[in-house]
Amino acid sequence: MTEEEMIREIAEPILEQLKKIEKQLGNYRMPQLPQIKFVKEGNMQDGPFMIGDIEVTDELLEKVEAYVQEEIEMMHQPTVLH
């Protein structure tokens, strides 16, 4: 599995939940876009941890954060390319 595939596999359930929340809010427009920041629990070691069969390093976690943030921004502020 490539790094990009791992990022998508971790991010997709998060994005699905955000879409469900958005649906529940209806037409309510948020004053600003949600900002995503993952924080490890205090009892977690500094090393990598597992999500399913994916070993998640701090670097991969930052990439997942960036990917989710980009997807949120694209959902709410789509860009038209000419």
GROMACS elastic network, one bead per residue, 0.5 to 0.9 nm:
[ bonds ]
;  ai    aj funct       b0    kb
    1     4     6  0.81891   500
    1     5     6  0.61142   500
    1     6     6  0.66350   500
    2     5     6  0.51904   500
    2     6     6  0.63413   500
    2     7     6  0.87275   500
    3     6     6  0.50432   500
    3     7     6  0.61887   500
    3     8     6  0.86884   500
    3    60     6  0.80095   500
    4     7     6  0.50996   500
    4     8     6  0.62863   500
    4     9     6  0.86237   500
    5     8     6  0.51338   500
    5     9     6  0.60728   500
    5    10     6  0.86543   500
    6     9     6  0.50564   500
    6    10     6  0.62332   500
    6    11     6  0.84966   500
    6    54     6  0.70042   500
    6    60     6  0.86737   500
    6    64     6  0.87976   500
    7    10     6  0.53320   500
    7    11     6  0.60034   500
    7    12     6  0.85097   500
    7    60     6  0.73543   500
    7    61     6  0.83073   500
    7    63     6  0.70991   500
    7    64     6  0.53562   500
    7    67     6  0.75335   500
    8    12     6  0.57486   500
    8    64     6  0.77176   500
    8    67     6  0.80637   500
    8    68     6  0.89168   500
    9    12     6  0.57127   500
    9    13     6  0.76546   500
   10    13     6  0.67537   500
   10    14     6  0.75063   500
   10    51     6  0.76127   500
   10    54     6  0.85708   500
   10    64     6  0.72212   500
   11    14     6  0.52812   500
   11    15     6  0.62233   500
   11    16     6  0.87064   500
   11    64     6  0.62631   500
   11    65     6  0.81886   500
   11    67     6  0.74454   500
   11    68     6  0.61823   500
   12    15     6  0.50735   500
   12    16     6  0.60999   500
   12    17     6  0.86853   500
   12    68     6  0.83890   500
   13    16     6  0.50182   500
   13    17     6  0.63010   500
   13    18     6  0.87129   500
   14    17     6  0.52615   500
   14    18     6  0.63492   500
   14    19     6  0.87609   500
   14    68     6  0.78591   500
   15    18     6  0.50231   500
   15    19     6  0.61918   500
   15    20     6  0.86864   500
   15    68     6  0.69346   500
   15    71     6  0.79242   500
   15    72     6  0.79200   500
   16    19     6  0.51115   500
   16    20     6  0.63285   500
   16    21     6  0.87944   500
   17    20     6  0.50474   500
   17    21     6  0.63068   500
   17    22     6  0.86057   500
   18    21     6  0.51173   500
   18    22     6  0.61518   500
   18    23     6  0.86441   500
   18    72     6  0.86390   500
   19    23     6  0.61680   500
   19    24     6  0.87009   500
   20    23     6  0.50708   500
   20    24     6  0.63553   500
   20    25     6  0.88000   500
   21    24     6  0.50902   500
   21    25     6  0.63764   500
   21    26     6  0.89106   500
   22    25     6  0.51064   500
   22    26     6  0.65649   500
   22    27     6  0.85795   500
   22    28     6  0.85270   500
   23    26     6  0.52450   500
   23    27     6  0.82696   500
   25    28     6  0.56853   500
   25    29     6  0.83246   500
   26    29     6  0.84438   500
   29    32     6  0.83508   500
   30    33     6  0.66397   500
   30    34     6  0.83433   500
   32    35     6  0.88334   500
   33    72     6  0.75464   500
   33    73     6  0.72042   500
   33    76     6  0.77266   500
   34    69     6  0.81429   500
   34    72     6  0.76766   500
   34    73     6  0.88307   500
   35    69     6  0.67595   500
   35    72     6  0.87490   500
   36    65     6  0.62138   500
   36    66     6  0.81598   500
   36    68     6  0.72733   500
   36    69     6  0.61048   500
   37    62     6  0.86295   500
   37    65     6  0.64224   500
   38    61     6  0.76226   500
   38    62     6  0.82161   500
   38    65     6  0.69881   500
   39    42     6  0.89355   500
   40    43     6  0.82012   500
   40    44     6  0.64459   500
   40    45     6  0.87750   500
   40    46     6  0.89599   500
   41    44     6  0.56058   500
   41    45     6  0.89173   500
   42    45     6  0.80208   500
   44    47     6  0.81993   500
   44    49     6  0.82103   500
   45    48     6  0.78023   500
   45    49     6  0.83071   500
   46    49     6  0.88706   500
   46    58     6  0.84984   500
   47    56     6  0.88506   500
   47    57     6  0.69347   500
   47    58     6  0.79220   500
   48    55     6  0.62388   500
   48    56     6  0.52471   500
   48    58     6  0.69031   500
   49    54     6  0.82602   500
   49    55     6  0.56588   500
   49    56     6  0.52492   500
   49    57     6  0.68148   500
   50    53     6  0.63645   500
   50    54     6  0.54983   500
   50    56     6  0.57347   500
   50    57     6  0.88262   500
   51    54     6  0.52535   500
   51    55     6  0.65663   500
   51    56     6  0.68683   500
   52    55     6  0.81867   500
   55    60     6  0.88283   500
   56    59     6  0.79926   500
   56    60     6  0.58602   500
   56    61     6  0.63408   500
   57    60     6  0.51615   500
   57    61     6  0.61450   500
   57    62     6  0.86688   500
   58    61     6  0.50188   500
   58    62     6  0.62603   500
   58    63     6  0.87443   500
   59    62     6  0.52154   500
   59    63     6  0.64367   500
   59    64     6  0.88112   500
   60    63     6  0.50133   500
   60    64     6  0.62210   500
   60    65     6  0.86490   500
   61    64     6  0.50412   500
   61    65     6  0.62305   500
   61    66     6  0.86836   500
   62    65     6  0.50292   500
   62    66     6  0.62570   500
   62    67     6  0.86317   500
   63    66     6  0.50548   500
   63    67     6  0.60943   500
   63    68     6  0.86083   500
   64    67     6  0.50144   500
   64    68     6  0.61072   500
   64    69     6  0.84647   500
   65    68     6  0.52714   500
   65    69     6  0.60858   500
   65    70     6  0.85771   500
   66    69     6  0.50844   500
   66    70     6  0.60882   500
   66    71     6  0.86079   500
   67    70     6  0.51538   500
   67    71     6  0.62323   500
   67    72     6  0.87079   500
   68    71     6  0.50997   500
   68    72     6  0.62229   500
   68    73     6  0.86631   500
   69    72     6  0.51347   500
   69    73     6  0.62348   500
   69    74     6  0.86249   500
   70    73     6  0.51028   500
   70    74     6  0.61234   500
   70    75     6  0.86350   500
   71    74     6  0.50293   500
   71    75     6  0.61656   500
   71    76     6  0.87450   500
   72    75     6  0.51394   500
   72    76     6  0.63975   500
   72    77     6  0.83575   500
   73    76     6  0.52724   500
   73    77     6  0.54912   500
   73    78     6  0.72440   500
   74    77     6  0.52131   500
   74    79     6  0.72213   500
   75    78     6  0.61602   500
